[in-house]
Amino acid sequence: MAKVVIAMSGGVDSSLAAALLVEQGHEVIGMMLRLWAEEGCASNRCCTPESVDDAKMVADQLGIPFYVIDYKARFKEQVVDPFIRTYEQNITPNPCVLCNEHVRFGGLLEEALDLGAEFIATGHYAKITNEKGTCRLFRGLDLSKDQSYVLYRLKQEQLAKVMFPLGEYTKVETRKMAEERGISVADKPDSQDLCFTGDHDYRDFLVKHQAKGIKTGNMVDRAGNILGKHRGLPFYTIGQRRGLGIGGPNGPYFVLSLDSKTNNLVIGQKTERGTTVVHAHDLHFLSTKPEVECLEITAKIRYTSPQKEASLQLLPDNRAQITFYAEMLDVAPGQSIVFYLDDEVIGGGFIEKEN
């Protein structure tokens, strides 16, 4: 058995994961990272006083120590500041991907090793195997809760030290097992939305923090015809329909792209939303980079999207072209595109703006 630090959030997933590790005979230590939150917010959603109390209650029930570590500065630098800079470029950030890469599986692992632990564990729905020293990441059994998408940037040295006790369970089973064990948070709702903006909309957050400011501009079609005015590009997302305040004889308009150079919001009809070719940069592969020039894969263009069949062609400068066999709607630059072979995550990158 091993010494394991479990990341506890006060929710049912991490609480059951901790309970399962204790039952397996591991020496378990509970830990929560205190993360940065917007001024005026009581706390980050991931570590509210109520969440700390819930996690401490579960730790006491399990008979394990529990610590809260201050990671506000690191979280601000490695997650919040890139979030703001990315929106200033009028592309859509992936804060959860960065948090997992740099904070939860970066900082947390460092804290665990300092405590003499051999592994860290979380309540993520994903699976890891270790075959002859090479770690492989797979989707969790419950595809409706699978979180492998946000884990694709983990490194081999991190994966080798990680446990996902819930990878073989569904969310329904998790709640049932937590209830059977008398865990106090068995019925606690899952947390959602950005964790560091409190009850405020992320647009209000950007208005306050964007150094370049937010400027109004024109809404145009792809031909450049002016159709209306927009409030500021960060107020809009690719695929957005509501809030444009404009209609057409052929149906509603959707946001197609955000033009940083002209400050134009490009809008169009439903038939203009799709593409089959996506380019990505800053690629990361979990084990080794594919040796073939073109690889048949499935890919996800956002956390909530289904996997779709595509071909992956590697390009110079750590870039790739992904060609889908069906049209993909509302591809958003800045989001991660993650590559799969069956259930295995092999890597991914960040979606580029198309010229």
BALOBA-1460 file (C-alpha; in Angstrom, 3 decimals):
// residues 355
<rec num="1" residu="m" x="0.000" y="0.000" z="0.000"/>
<rec num="2" residu="a" x="1.069" y="3.581" z="-0.652"/>
<rec num="3" residu="k" x="0.989" y="7.030" z="0.886"/>
<rec num="4" residu="v" x="-1.517" y="9.035" z="-1.175"/>
<rec num="5" residu="v" x="-2.569" y="12.684" z="-1.123"/>
<rec num="6" residu="i" x="-6.190" y="13.057" z="-2.246"/>
<rec num="7" residu="a" x="-7.366" y="16.406" z="-3.633"/>
<rec num="8" residu="m" x="-10.580" y="17.098" z="-1.730"/>
<rec num="9" residu="s" x="-13.156" y="19.643" z="-2.872"/>
<rec num="10" residu="g" x="-15.925" y="18.918" z="-0.413"/>
<rec num="11" residu="g" x="-17.928" y="17.262" z="-3.199"/>
<rec num="12" residu="v" x="-19.129" y="13.698" z="-3.560"/>
<rec num="13" residu="d" x="-16.544" y="12.622" z="-6.155"/>
<rec num="14" residu="s" x="-13.378" y="13.430" z="-4.223"/>
<rec num="15" residu="s" x="-15.016" y="12.315" z="-0.962"/>
<rec num="16" residu="l" x="-15.820" y="8.848" z="-2.301"/>
<rec num="17" residu="a" x="-12.391" y="8.625" z="-3.932"/>
<rec num="18" residu="a" x="-10.841" y="9.261" z="-0.516"/>
<rec num="19" residu="a" x="-13.075" y="6.639" z="1.091"/>
<rec num="20" residu="l" x="-12.142" y="4.020" z="-1.510"/>
<rec num="21" residu="l" x="-8.434" y="4.682" z="-1.014"/>
<rec num="22" residu="v" x="-8.795" y="4.253" z="2.751"/>
<rec num="23" residu="e" x="-10.694" y="0.997" z="2.237"/>
<rec num="24" residu="q" x="-7.899" y="-0.244" z="-0.037"/>
<rec num="25" residu="g" x="-5.468" y="0.210" z="2.833"/>
<rec num="26" residu="h" x="-3.555" y="3.269" z="1.620"/>
<rec num="27" residu="e" x="-2.225" y="5.923" z="3.984"/>
<rec num="28" residu="v" x="-4.389" y="8.834" z="2.852"/>
<rec num="29" residu="i" x="-3.935" y="12.578" z="3.385"/>
<rec num="30" residu="g" x="-6.656" y="15.026" z="2.347"/>
<rec num="31" residu="m" x="-5.639" y="18.320" z="0.795"/>
<rec num="32" residu="m" x="-7.448" y="21.333" z="-0.637"/>
<rec num="33" residu="l" x="-5.799" y="24.163" z="-2.567"/>
<rec num="34" residu="r" x="-7.040" y="27.644" z="-1.720"/>
<rec num="35" residu="l" x="-7.317" y="29.420" z="-5.080"/>
<rec num="36" residu="w" x="-7.563" y="33.061" z="-6.148"/>
<rec num="37" residu="a" x="-10.972" y="34.681" z="-6.574"/>
<rec num="38" residu="e" x="-12.146" y="38.042" z="-7.874"/>
<rec num="39" residu="e" x="-12.030" y="40.874" z="-5.340"/>
<rec num="40" residu="g" x="-15.436" y="41.206" z="-3.741"/>
<rec num="41" residu="c" x="-16.160" y="37.473" z="-4.035"/>
<rec num="42" residu="a" x="-16.347" y="35.578" z="-0.780"/>
<rec num="43" residu="s" x="-14.078" y="32.868" z="-2.194"/>
<rec num="44" residu="n" x="-13.238" y="30.746" z="-5.200"/>
<rec num="45" residu="r" x="-16.080" y="28.317" z="-5.998"/>
<rec num="46" residu="c" x="-13.658" y="25.396" z="-5.630"/>
<rec num="47" residu="c" x="-12.742" y="26.266" z="-2.051"/>
<rec num="48" residu="t" x="-15.606" y="28.132" z="-0.389"/>
<rec num="49" residu="p" x="-15.747" y="28.068" z="3.423"/>
<rec num="50" residu="e" x="-18.637" y="25.599" z="3.082"/>
<rec num="51" residu="s" x="-16.536" y="23.359" z="0.826"/>
<rec num="52" residu="v" x="-13.641" y="23.458" z="3.286"/>
<rec num="53" residu="d" x="-16.024" y="22.505" z="6.097"/>
<rec num="54" residu="d" x="-17.532" y="19.674" z="4.037"/>
<rec num="55" residu="a" x="-14.110" y="18.293" z="3.109"/>
<rec num="56" residu="k" x="-12.920" y="18.529" z="6.733"/>
<rec num="57" residu="m" x="-16.071" y="16.711" z="7.892"/>
<rec num="58" residu="v" x="-15.469" y="13.865" z="5.423"/>
<rec num="59" residu="a" x="-11.780" y="13.670" z="6.359"/>
<rec num="60" residu="d" x="-12.713" y="13.423" z="10.050"/>
<rec num="61" residu="q" x="-15.255" y="10.721" z="9.221"/>
<rec num="62" residu="l" x="-12.569" y="8.743" z="7.367"/>
<rec num="63" residu="g" x="-9.959" y="9.354" z="10.064"/>
<rec num="64" residu="i" x="-7.450" y="11.050" z="7.742"/>
<rec num="65" residu="p" x="-5.554" y="14.330" z="8.151"/>
<rec num="66" residu="f" x="-6.696" y="17.314" z="6.095"/>
<rec num="67" residu="y" x="-4.759" y="20.400" z="5.025"/>
<rec num="68" residu="v" x="-5.642" y="23.596" z="3.151"/>
<rec num="69" residu="i" x="-2.736" y="25.048" z="1.151"/>
<rec num="70" residu="d" x="-2.641" y="28.639" z="-0.133"/>
<rec num="71" residu="y" x="-2.227" y="28.584" z="-3.920"/>
<rec num="72" residu="k" x="-3.829" y="31.933" z="-4.730"/>
<rec num="73" residu="a" x="-0.745" y="33.526" z="-6.309"/>
<rec num="74" residu="r" x="0.114" y="30.516" z="-8.460"/>
<rec num="75" residu="f" x="-3.487" y="30.123" z="-9.636"/>
<rec num="76" residu="k" x="-3.710" y="33.816" z="-10.521"/>
<rec num="77" residu="e" x="-0.463" y="33.701" z="-12.493"/>
<rec num="78" residu="q" x="-0.984" y="30.399" z="-14.325"/>
<rec num="79" residu="v" x="-4.752" y="30.316" z="-14.858"/>
<rec num="80" residu="v" x="-6.465" y="33.695" z="-14.365"/>
<rec num="81" residu="d" x="-3.912" y="35.931" z="-16.094"/>
<rec num="82" residu="p" x="-3.741" y="33.683" z="-19.211"/>
<rec num="83" residu="f" x="-7.571" y="33.655" z="-19.213"/>
<rec num="84" residu="i" x="-7.585" y="37.470" z="-19.430"/>
<rec num="85" residu="r" x="-4.794" y="37.614" z="-22.047"/>
<rec num="86" residu="t" x="-6.530" y="35.033" z="-24.222"/>
<rec num="87" residu="y" x="-9.768" y="37.005" z="-24.266"/>
<rec num="88" residu="e" x="-7.785" y="40.139" z="-25.160"/>
<rec num="89" residu="q" x="-6.793" y="38.237" z="-28.323"/>
<rec num="90" residu="n" x="-10.510" y="37.498" z="-28.899"/>
<rec num="91" residu="i" x="-10.102" y="33.752" z="-28.607"/>
<rec num="92" residu="t" x="-11.733" y="31.392" z="-26.122"/>
<rec num="93" residu="p" x="-9.552" y="30.132" z="-23.235"/>
<rec num="94" residu="n" x="-9.514" y="26.724" z="-21.538"/>
<rec num="95" residu="p" x="-8.911" y="27.593" z="-17.854"/>
<rec num="96" residu="c" x="-9.665" y="24.065" z="-16.573"/>
<rec num="97" residu="v" x="-7.041" y="22.570" z="-18.898"/>
<rec num="98" residu="l" x="-4.417" y="25.037" z="-17.640"/>
<rec num="99" residu="c" x="-5.423" y="24.503" z="-14.018"/>
<rec num="100" residu="n" x="-5.022" y="20.754" z="-14.321"/>
<rec num="101" residu="e" x="-1.678" y="21.077" z="-16.091"/>
<rec num="102" residu="h" x="-0.052" y="23.669" z="-13.826"/>
<rec num="103" residu="v" x="-1.935" y="23.716" z="-10.518"/>
<rec num="104" residu="r" x="-3.855" y="20.549" z="-9.639"/>
<rec num="105" residu="f" x="-1.370" y="18.094" z="-11.146"/>
<rec num="106" residu="g" x="1.593" y="20.452" z="-10.946"/>
<rec num="107" residu="g" x="1.391" y="22.218" z="-7.606"/>
<rec num="108" residu="l" x="-0.572" y="19.494" z="-5.835"/>
<rec num="109" residu="l" x="1.956" y="16.861" z="-6.872"/>
<rec num="110" residu="e" x="4.782" y="19.019" z="-5.525"/>
<rec num="111" residu="e" x="2.986" y="19.362" z="-2.185"/>
<rec num="112" residu="a" x="2.358" y="15.617" z="-2.066"/>
<rec num="113" residu="l" x="5.976" y="14.730" z="-2.718"/>
<rec num="114" residu="d" x="7.069" y="17.196" z="-0.032"/>
<rec num="115" residu="l" x="4.883" y="15.242" z="2.408"/>
<rec num="116" residu="g" x="6.591" y="12.007" z="1.394"/>
<rec num="117" residu="a" x="3.600" y="10.725" z="-0.604"/>
<rec num="118" residu="e" x="4.044" y="8.368" z="-3.539"/>
<rec num="119" residu="f" x="0.851" y="9.333" z="-5.385"/>
<rec num="120" residu="i" x="-1.819" y="11.983" z="-5.672"/>
<rec num="121" residu="a" x="-5.451" y="11.100" z="-6.348"/>
<rec num="122" residu="t" x="-8.504" y="13.030" z="-7.512"/>
<rec num="123" residu="g" x="-12.170" y="12.366" z="-8.180"/>
<rec num="124" residu="h" x="-11.815" y="12.708" z="-11.962"/>
<rec num="125" residu="y" x="-13.701" y="10.257" z="-14.160"/>
<rec num="126" residu="a" x="-10.792" y="8.924" z="-16.199"/>
<rec num="127" residu="k" x="-8.444" y="5.912" z="-16.185"/>
<rec num="128" residu="i" x="-4.677" y="5.428" z="-16.267"/>
<rec num="129" residu="t" x="-2.697" y="2.315" z="-17.078"/>
<rec num="130" residu="n" x="1.049" y="1.831" z="-16.686"/>
<rec num="131" residu="e" x="2.519" y="-0.580" z="-19.212"/>
<rec num="132" residu="k" x="6.267" y="-1.181" z="-18.987"/>
<rec num="133" residu="g" x="6.855" y="2.290" z="-17.618"/>
<rec num="134" residu="t" x="4.620" y="4.108" z="-20.134"/>
<rec num="135" residu="c" x="1.444" y="5.635" z="-18.745"/>
<rec num="136" residu="r" x="-1.675" y="5.785" z="-20.893"/>
<rec num="137" residu="l" x="-4.804" y="7.874" z="-20.273"/>
<rec num="138" residu="f" x="-8.286" y="6.564" z="-21.096"/>
<rec num="139" residu="r" x="-11.836" y="7.832" z="-20.931"/>
<rec num="140" residu="g" x="-13.771" y="7.066" z="-17.771"/>
<rec num="141" residu="l" x="-16.417" y="4.351" z="-17.797"/>
<rec num="142" residu="d" x="-19.200" y="6.943" z="-17.468"/>
<rec num="143" residu="l" x="-18.967" y="8.751" z="-20.813"/>
<rec num="144" residu="s" x="-21.496" y="11.356" z="-19.652"/>
<rec num="145" residu="k" x="-19.025" y="12.400" z="-16.921"/>
<rec num="146" residu="d" x="-15.749" y="11.549" z="-18.687"/>
<rec num="147" residu="q" x="-13.086" y="14.187" z="-17.892"/>
<rec num="148" residu="s" x="-10.206" y="12.911" z="-19.997"/>
<rec num="149" residu="y" x="-10.548" y="15.972" z="-22.280"/>
<rec num="150" residu="v" x="-9.274" y="18.362" z="-19.579"/>
<rec num="151" residu="l" x="-6.368" y="16.049" z="-18.685"/>
<rec num="152" residu="y" x="-4.714" y="15.725" z="-22.086"/>
<rec num="153" residu="r" x="-1.769" y="17.993" z="-21.235"/>
<rec num="154" residu="l" x="-0.502" y="15.910" z="-18.321"/>
<rec num="155" residu="k" x="3.060" y="14.674" z="-18.596"/>
<rec num="156" residu="q" x="4.373" y="11.144" z="-18.144"/>
<rec num="157" residu="e" x="5.997" y="11.997" z="-14.811"/>
<rec num="158" residu="q" x="2.651" y="13.317" z="-13.573"/>
<rec num="159" residu="l" x="0.555" y="10.413" z="-14.870"/>
<rec num="160" residu="a" x="2.954" y="7.964" z="-13.185"/>
<rec num="161" residu="k" x="2.068" y="9.512" z="-9.814"/>
<rec num="162" residu="v" x="-1.716" y="9.842" z="-10.276"/>
<rec num="163" residu="m" x="-4.657" y="7.664" z="-9.180"/>
<rec num="164" residu="f" x="-8.249" y="8.035" z="-10.411"/>
<rec num="165" residu="p" x="-10.310" y="5.793" z="-8.092"/>
<rec num="166" residu="l" x="-13.605" y="6.641" z="-9.850"/>
<rec num="167" residu="g" x="-12.541" y="5.749" z="-13.381"/>
<rec num="168" residu="e" x="-14.431" y="2.448" z="-13.346"/>
<rec num="169" residu="y" x="-17.662" y="3.863" z="-11.886"/>
<rec num="170" residu="t" x="-20.610" y="5.889" z="-13.109"/>
<rec num="171" residu="k" x="-21.816" y="9.021" z="-11.369"/>
<rec num="172" residu="v" x="-24.953" y="7.170" z="-10.252"/>
<rec num="173" residu="e" x="-22.794" y="4.459" z="-8.680"/>
<rec num="174" residu="t" x="-20.621" y="7.098" z="-7.024"/>
<rec num="175" residu="r" x="-23.564" y="8.729" z="-5.279"/>
<rec num="176" residu="k" x="-24.987" y="5.348" z="-4.289"/>
<rec num="177" residu="m" x="-21.681" y="4.157" z="-2.803"/>
<rec num="178" residu="a" x="-21.234" y="7.461" z="-0.983"/>
<rec num="179" residu="e" x="-24.718" y="7.140" z="0.493"/>
<rec num="180" residu="e" x="-24.050" y="3.532" z="1.540"/>
<rec num="181" residu="r" x="-20.947" y="4.711" z="3.410"/>
<rec num="182" residu="g" x="-22.824" y="7.508" z="5.134"/>
<rec num="183" residu="i" x="-20.727" y="10.214" z="3.491"/>
<rec num="184" residu="s" x="-22.363" y="13.517" z="4.352"/>
<rec num="185" residu="v" x="-22.028" y="15.057" z="0.875"/>
<rec num="186" residu="a" x="-23.519" y="12.118" z="-1.046"/>
<rec num="187" residu="d" x="-26.319" y="14.297" z="-2.447"/>
<rec num="188" residu="k" x="-24.355" y="17.532" z="-2.838"/>
<rec num="189" residu="p" x="-24.862" y="19.099" z="-6.312"/>
<rec num="190" residu="d" x="-21.899" y="19.335" z="-8.672"/>
<rec num="191" residu="s" x="-20.201" y="22.705" z="-8.996"/>
<rec num="192" residu="q" x="-20.347" y="24.459" z="-12.356"/>
<rec num="193" residu="d" x="-19.225" y="27.615" z="-14.155"/>
<rec num="194" residu="l" x="-15.974" y="29.523" z="-13.737"/>
<rec num="195" residu="c" x="-14.621" y="29.112" z="-10.249"/>
<rec num="196" residu="f" x="-12.891" y="32.485" z="-9.812"/>
<rec num="197" residu="t" x="-15.558" y="35.037" z="-10.836"/>
<rec num="198" residu="g" x="-17.990" y="34.306" z="-8.009"/>
<rec num="199" residu="d" x="-21.587" y="35.124" z="-8.877"/>
<rec num="200" residu="h" x="-20.503" y="37.584" z="-11.556"/>
<rec num="201" residu="d" x="-20.722" y="36.858" z="-15.280"/>
<rec num="202" residu="y" x="-17.310" y="36.355" z="-16.886"/>
<rec num="203" residu="r" x="-18.040" y="39.326" z="-19.172"/>
<rec num="204" residu="d" x="-18.277" y="41.649" z="-16.173"/>
<rec num="205" residu="f" x="-14.969" y="40.205" z="-14.984"/>
<rec num="206" residu="l" x="-13.350" y="40.967" z="-18.345"/>
<rec num="207" residu="v" x="-14.699" y="44.532" z="-18.427"/>
<rec num="208" residu="k" x="-12.877" y="45.132" z="-15.152"/>
<rec num="209" residu="h" x="-9.620" y="43.351" z="-15.930"/>
<rec num="210" residu="q" x="-8.882" y="43.729" z="-19.641"/>
<rec num="211" residu="a" x="-6.014" y="46.182" z="-19.947"/>
<rec num="212" residu="k" x="-6.866" y="47.052" z="-23.556"/>
<rec num="213" residu="g" x="-10.450" y="47.823" z="-22.703"/>
<rec num="214" residu="i" x="-13.542" y="46.649" z="-24.540"/>
<rec num="215" residu="k" x="-14.695" y="48.606" z="-27.578"/>
<rec num="216" residu="t" x="-17.949" y="48.591" z="-29.485"/>
<rec num="217" residu="g" x="-17.819" y="47.843" z="-33.188"/>
<rec num="218" residu="n" x="-19.667" y="46.612" z="-36.238"/>
<rec num="219" residu="m" x="-21.502" y="43.360" z="-36.788"/>
<rec num="220" residu="v" x="-20.796" y="42.300" z="-40.365"/>
<rec num="221" residu="d" x="-21.484" y="39.368" z="-42.658"/>
<rec num="222" residu="r" x="-18.668" y="37.478" z="-44.364"/>
<rec num="223" residu="a" x="-18.818" y="39.858" z="-47.287"/>
<rec num="224" residu="g" x="-18.171" y="42.795" z="-44.942"/>
<rec num="225" residu="n" x="-21.640" y="44.286" z="-45.086"/>
<rec num="226" residu="i" x="-22.509" y="46.111" z="-41.845"/>
<rec num="227" residu="l" x="-25.605" y="44.606" z="-40.227"/>
<rec num="228" residu="g" x="-25.532" y="46.230" z="-36.806"/>
<rec num="229" residu="k" x="-23.397" y="47.160" z="-33.788"/>
<rec num="230" residu="h" x="-21.852" y="44.952" z="-31.103"/>
<rec num="231" residu="r" x="-21.112" y="45.784" z="-27.450"/>
<rec num="232" residu="g" x="-17.508" y="44.554" z="-27.509"/>
<rec num="233" residu="l" x="-16.017" y="41.320" z="-28.839"/>
<rec num="234" residu="p" x="-15.491" y="39.617" z="-25.431"/>
<rec num="235" residu="f" x="-19.260" y="39.711" z="-24.904"/>
<rec num="236" residu="y" x="-19.713" y="37.130" z="-27.676"/>
<rec num="237" residu="t" x="-18.784" y="33.519" z="-28.290"/>
<rec num="238" residu="i" x="-18.586" y="31.425" z="-31.451"/>
<rec num="239" residu="g" x="-22.009" y="29.966" z="-32.250"/>
<rec num="240" residu="q" x="-23.904" y="32.465" z="-30.080"/>
<rec num="241" residu="r" x="-27.403" y="33.275" z="-31.331"/>
<rec num="242" residu="r" x="-29.140" y="35.124" z="-28.525"/>
<rec num="243" residu="g" x="-28.331" y="38.705" z="-27.695"/>
<rec num="244" residu="l" x="-27.370" y="39.800" z="-31.212"/>
<rec num="245" residu="g" x="-30.514" y="41.891" z="-31.607"/>
<rec num="246" residu="i" x="-30.720" y="41.199" z="-35.309"/>
<rec num="247" residu="g" x="-32.699" y="38.793" z="-37.472"/>
<rec num="248" residu="g" x="-32.952" y="37.926" z="-41.113"/>
<rec num="249" residu="p" x="-35.453" y="36.602" z="-43.663"/>
<rec num="250" residu="n" x="-33.627" y="33.264" z="-43.786"/>
<rec num="251" residu="g" x="-33.616" y="32.661" z="-40.042"/>
<rec num="252" residu="p" x="-31.521" y="33.773" z="-37.056"/>
<rec num="253" residu="y" x="-27.921" y="34.925" z="-37.188"/>
<rec num="254" residu="f" x="-25.055" y="33.246" z="-35.327"/>
<rec num="255" residu="v" x="-21.585" y="34.453" z="-34.342"/>
<rec num="256" residu="l" x="-19.090" y="33.039" z="-36.851"/>
<rec num="257" residu="s" x="-15.861" y="34.725" z="-35.791"/>
<rec num="258" residu="l" x="-14.307" y="37.641" z="-33.909"/>
<rec num="259" residu="d" x="-11.996" y="39.795" z="-36.030"/>
<rec num="260" residu="s" x="-9.329" y="41.344" z="-33.800"/>
<rec num="261" residu="k" x="-7.800" y="43.468" z="-36.542"/>
<rec num="262" residu="t" x="-11.011" y="45.288" z="-37.479"/>
<rec num="263" residu="n" x="-12.924" y="44.833" z="-34.185"/>
<rec num="264" residu="n" x="-15.745" y="43.374" z="-36.299"/>
<rec num="265" residu="l" x="-18.095" y="40.668" z="-35.097"/>
<rec num="266" residu="v" x="-18.694" y="38.375" z="-38.075"/>
<rec num="267" residu="i" x="-22.172" y="36.846" z="-38.087"/>
<rec num="268" residu="g" x="-24.000" y="34.559" z="-40.501"/>
<rec num="269" residu="q" x="-26.740" y="32.040" z="-41.085"/>
<rec num="270" residu="k" x="-26.859" y="28.502" z="-39.705"/>
<rec num="271" residu="t" x="-25.483" y="27.088" z="-42.965"/>
<rec num="272" residu="e" x="-22.286" y="29.111" z="-42.486"/>
<rec num="273" residu="r" x="-21.378" y="27.747" z="-39.051"/>
<rec num="274" residu="g" x="-19.641" y="24.540" z="-40.076"/>
<rec num="275" residu="t" x="-16.166" y="23.476" z="-41.159"/>
<rec num="276" residu="t" x="-14.349" y="20.185" z="-41.704"/>
<rec num="277" residu="v" x="-10.754" y="21.410" z="-41.347"/>
<rec num="278" residu="v" x="-9.250" y="22.568" z="-38.049"/>
<rec num="279" residu="h" x="-5.664" y="23.640" z="-37.363"/>
<rec num="280" residu="a" x="-4.046" y="23.330" z="-33.941"/>
<rec num="281" residu="h" x="-0.818" y="24.513" z="-32.351"/>
<rec num="282" residu="d" x="1.174" y="23.839" z="-29.159"/>
<rec num="283" residu="l" x="0.563" y="20.110" z="-29.474"/>
<rec num="284" residu="h" x="1.101" y="17.803" z="-26.535"/>
<rec num="285" residu="f" x="1.238" y="14.005" z="-26.757"/>
<rec num="286" residu="l" x="0.952" y="11.911" z="-23.621"/>
<rec num="287" residu="s" x="3.535" y="9.302" z="-24.558"/>
<rec num="288" residu="t" x="5.238" y="9.574" z="-27.940"/>
<rec num="289" residu="k" x="4.465" y="11.680" z="-30.970"/>
<rec num="290" residu="p" x="2.895" y="9.611" z="-33.788"/>
<rec num="291" residu="e" x="5.496" y="8.466" z="-36.301"/>
<rec num="292" residu="v" x="3.130" y="8.391" z="-39.270"/>
<rec num="293" residu="e" x="2.347" y="11.552" z="-41.221"/>
<rec num="294" residu="c" x="-1.397" y="10.925" z="-41.189"/>
<rec num="295" residu="l" x="-3.307" y="9.081" z="-38.466"/>
<rec num="296" residu="e" x="-6.980" y="8.086" z="-38.289"/>
<rec num="297" residu="i" x="-8.396" y="9.293" z="-34.964"/>
<rec num="298" residu="t" x="-11.475" y="10.615" z="-33.259"/>
<rec num="299" residu="a" x="-11.364" y="14.107" z="-31.799"/>
<rec num="300" residu="k" x="-13.299" y="16.487" z="-29.536"/>
<rec num="301" residu="i" x="-13.356" y="20.235" z="-30.178"/>
<rec num="302" residu="r" x="-14.760" y="21.113" z="-26.743"/>
<rec num="303" residu="y" x="-15.383" y="19.414" z="-23.416"/>
<rec num="304" residu="t" x="-19.082" y="18.813" z="-24.064"/>
<rec num="305" residu="s" x="-18.815" y="17.754" z="-27.707"/>
<rec num="306" residu="p" x="-18.898" y="14.117" z="-28.864"/>
<rec num="307" residu="q" x="-15.876" y="12.456" z="-30.427"/>
<rec num="308" residu="k" x="-15.947" y="12.592" z="-34.222"/>
<rec num="309" residu="e" x="-13.911" y="10.670" z="-36.793"/>
<rec num="310" residu="a" x="-11.075" y="12.598" z="-38.389"/>
<rec num="311" residu="s" x="-7.591" y="12.334" z="-39.850"/>
<rec num="312" residu="l" x="-4.638" y="13.910" z="-38.042"/>
<rec num="313" residu="q" x="-1.799" y="15.307" z="-40.139"/>
<rec num="314" residu="l" x="1.253" y="16.620" z="-38.308"/>
<rec num="315" residu="l" x="2.763" y="19.888" z="-39.532"/>
<rec num="316" residu="p" x="6.026" y="21.735" z="-38.788"/>
<rec num="317" residu="d" x="6.380" y="23.937" z="-35.691"/>
<rec num="318" residu="n" x="4.393" y="21.575" z="-33.459"/>
<rec num="319" residu="r" x="1.169" y="22.147" z="-35.395"/>
<rec num="320" residu="a" x="-1.407" y="19.848" z="-36.955"/>
<rec num="321" residu="q" x="-4.263" y="19.799" z="-39.419"/>
<rec num="322" residu="i" x="-7.309" y="17.816" z="-38.379"/>
<rec num="323" residu="t" x="-9.761" y="16.950" z="-41.138"/>
<rec num="324" residu="f" x="-13.169" y="15.751" z="-39.973"/>
<rec num="325" residu="y" x="-15.391" y="13.483" z="-42.054"/>
<rec num="326" residu="a" x="-18.489" y="15.398" z="-40.980"/>
<rec num="327" residu="e" x="-19.038" y="19.119" z="-40.639"/>
<rec num="328" residu="m" x="-18.201" y="20.525" z="-37.208"/>
<rec num="329" residu="l" x="-20.238" y="23.460" z="-35.935"/>
<rec num="330" residu="d" x="-18.960" y="26.465" z="-33.998"/>
<rec num="331" residu="v" x="-15.257" y="25.615" z="-33.828"/>
<rec num="332" residu="a" x="-13.802" y="28.133" z="-31.365"/>
<rec num="333" residu="p" x="-10.145" y="29.247" z="-31.581"/>
<rec num="334" residu="g" x="-8.399" y="28.878" z="-28.225"/>
<rec num="335" residu="q" x="-10.358" y="25.815" z="-27.194"/>
<rec num="336" residu="s" x="-8.543" y="22.497" z="-26.964"/>
<rec num="337" residu="i" x="-8.931" y="19.829" z="-29.598"/>
<rec num="338" residu="v" x="-8.173" y="16.420" z="-28.085"/>
<rec num="339" residu="f" x="-7.159" y="13.317" z="-30.047"/>
<rec num="340" residu="y" x="-8.331" y="9.785" z="-29.242"/>
<rec num="341" residu="l" x="-7.606" y="6.267" z="-30.474"/>
<rec num="342" residu="d" x="-10.728" y="4.393" z="-29.395"/>
<rec num="343" residu="d" x="-10.940" y="5.143" z="-25.634"/>
<rec num="344" residu="e" x="-7.334" y="6.323" z="-25.276"/>
<rec num="345" residu="v" x="-6.263" y="9.973" z="-25.179"/>
<rec num="346" residu="i" x="-3.122" y="10.337" z="-27.255"/>
<rec num="347" residu="g" x="-2.778" y="14.116" z="-27.148"/>
<rec num="348" residu="g" x="-4.178" y="17.405" z="-28.341"/>
<rec num="349" residu="g" x="-3.528" y="21.081" z="-28.909"/>
<rec num="350" residu="f" x="-5.130" y="24.515" z="-29.055"/>
<rec num="351" residu="i" x="-7.385" y="25.428" z="-31.969"/>
<rec num="352" residu="e" x="-5.986" y="28.185" z="-34.192"/>
<rec num="353" residu="k" x="-7.758" y="31.087" z="-35.802"/>
<rec num="354" residu="e" x="-8.238" y="30.523" z="-39.517"/>
<rec num="355" residu="n" x="-7.091" y="33.317" z="-41.833"/>
